[in-house]
Amino acid sequence: MGEGKYMKAEKKISVVVPCYNEEDVILEFYHELHRIMAERLQMAEYEILFVDDGSKDASAGIMKELSKKDEHVEFISFSRNFGKESAIYAGLQFAEGDYTVIMDADLQHPPEVIVRMYEEMQSGSYDMIATRRKDRLTDTKLRSFGAQLFYKIMNKISGINMGNNAMDFRMLNGKAKRAILSMGEYNRFSKGIFEWVGFRTCWLEIEIPDRKAGKSKWSLMKLFHYSLEGCMAFSTLPLALSSLIGFALCLIAVFMIIVMILQTIVTGVEGSGYATIICTILLVGGVQLFCIGILGQYLAKAYLEVKQRPKFLVQNLSEKKRNIYDRDLLV
């Protein structure tokens, strides 16, 4: 289908939009998405479901006003910031469309791509239409290098193949959405979950424009922490790595003992060296603390899972969504 052509969509689409402090761009995003849904897809039934992840700005108020003016707009507001993963999970729970789209509000996920997604989904050959970036020209060199390194490591250790530059921007049919919701873990890593559930997936490569307004909420430290979450959520290799390091150190220790014995026999001089002893102690102690830290991270994840706390709490939501929500959980 050509870029300028129109089509009539017969299936209802729910567009889940996690938001955190996006007051500068929400209206522009809404108008662009509304144009695509109403004109390009000519949809009679669709919903734009904003999920406010405890924003500190006026994002929640803007969503509420939009829901009053447009019957296609719904919103959910969390009681505090629970993170994007919780916002995605909540959006999937509340989405009522035949197909569900997950996308960001910063317009770096171009709304016109939904037209291509819908066309591919309607072919009946796929359960999920996913996107990946063509390039990372909009990122700094450090950020781009870190992303490439992360995907290489994850593809090696996790047992799943996310490819490179995978994004959360995707369309799911009902089967894929239910499978993702069935994975109820507290510590969520959606990129890995999307691949773990499998199903027939079509990949679209898209170009990412610059942000229309505001700035990214993902600092390098947050991205690093997020990458650790992904590694621990889908691989136990770090635990095995600590054992391998311990085994390697044992071999080195045995080798050093043999060398010292041979040196004493051959030269008659006993080995000595205060600096060597201190360095060895620091090395072994550092490795031990590193391995304990790995164990601690996995134990912490298990601790959070065992407590079975809710993934999110709702402060407010649009009237239509109250019908499918347990009102006793409302704050």
Number of C-alpha atoms within 10 A of each C-alpha: 9 6 10 6 10 14 14 13 20 13 15 16 25 27 28 29 24 26 26 22 19 26 21 16 17 22 16 16 21 19 11 15 20 20 15 19 24 15 14 19 20 15 18 14 15 23 23 23 27 28 30 31 28 23 19 14 13 12 24 27 13 15 26 19 12 18 20 13 9 12 12 16 23 26 28 28 26 24 17 15 17 15 16 20 19 24 27 21 22 21 24 23 14 19 21 19 19 16 23 25 27 21 23 21 25 23 21 16 24 19 20 16 16 24 20 16 21 20 15 19 20 14 8 9 11 16 22 27 23 21 23 20 15 14 14 16 13 13 12 10 11 9 15 16 12 16 18 14 12 20 17 15 12 23 16 12 16 19 12 18 15 19 13 18 17 19 16 17 21 25 28 28 18 14 13 22 22 13 15 19 14 10 12 12 15 19 17 20 20 18 15 20 18 22 16 17 15 14 14 12 20 17 14 17 13 14 16 17 13 13 15 14 14 12 11 9 11 10 10 12 9 11 16 15 12 14 19 14 17 21 21 21 18 17 16 13 13 16 15 12 13 19 13 12 14 16 12 12 15 12 12 12 13 12 11 12 12 12 13 16 14 13 14 13 11 9 9 10 11 11 11 9 7 8 9 10 11 10 11 13 12 12 12 13 12 12 16 15 11 13 20 13 13 17 14 12 15 16 12 12 16 13 11 13 14 11 9 11 10 8 17 20 21 20 15 18 22 17 13 12 16 14 9 11 14 8 10 6 9 14 10
